[in-house]
Amino acid sequence: MFKFLKNVTREMRKVSWPKGRELSRYTITVLATVAFVAVFFGIVDLGISGLLDMITKE
């Protein structure tokens, strides 16, 4: 277990962490993408629900 944690620590030191401005850009990109996907699937869900309502009401 201690060997694993030591290896994790060694690998974490090799990681290239983003700077503040870069991190902000990545965060905005992720939030915009999540919002777009949520709206897209919401619209698709409404469309499918409407279609199923039209089919079952006949």
C-alpha positions in Angstrom: 0.0 0.0 0.0 2.8 2.4 0.9 4.6 1.6 -2.3 1.5 2.4 -4.3 1.1 5.8 -2.5 4.7 6.6 -3.1 4.3 5.8 -6.8 1.2 8.0 -7.0 3.0 10.9 -5.4 5.9 10.5 -7.8 3.5 10.5 -10.8 1.6 13.5 -9.5 4.8 15.5 -9.5 5.1 14.8 -13.3 1.7 16.2 -14.0 1.5 19.4 -15.9 -1.2 21.4 -14.1 -3.0 24.2 -16.0 -2.5 27.8 -15.1 -5.3 30.0 -13.9 -6.4 31.5 -17.2 -6.2 28.1 -19.0 -8.2 26.5 -16.2 -10.9 29.1 -16.5 -11.1 28.5 -20.3 -11.4 24.7 -19.7 -14.1 25.2 -17.1 -16.1 27.5 -19.3 -15.8 25.0 -22.2 -17.0 22.1 -20.1 -19.9 24.1 -18.6 -21.0 25.3 -22.1 -20.8 21.8 -23.5 -22.8 20.3 -20.6 -25.5 23.0 -21.0 -25.7 22.4 -24.7 -26.0 18.6 -24.3 -28.7 19.1 -21.5 -30.7 21.4 -23.8 -30.3 19.2 -26.8 -31.5 16.1 -24.9 -34.3 18.1 -23.3 -35.6 19.1 -26.7 -35.2 15.5 -28.0 -37.1 14.2 -25.0 -39.9 16.7 -25.5 -40.1 15.7 -29.2 -40.2 11.9 -28.4 -42.8 12.5 -25.7 -45.0 14.5 -28.0 -44.7 11.9 -30.7 -45.6 9.1 -28.3 -48.6 11.1 -27.0 -49.8 11.5 -30.6 -49.4 7.8 -31.3 -51.1 6.6 -28.1 -54.1 9.0 -28.3 -55.4 7.5 -31.5 
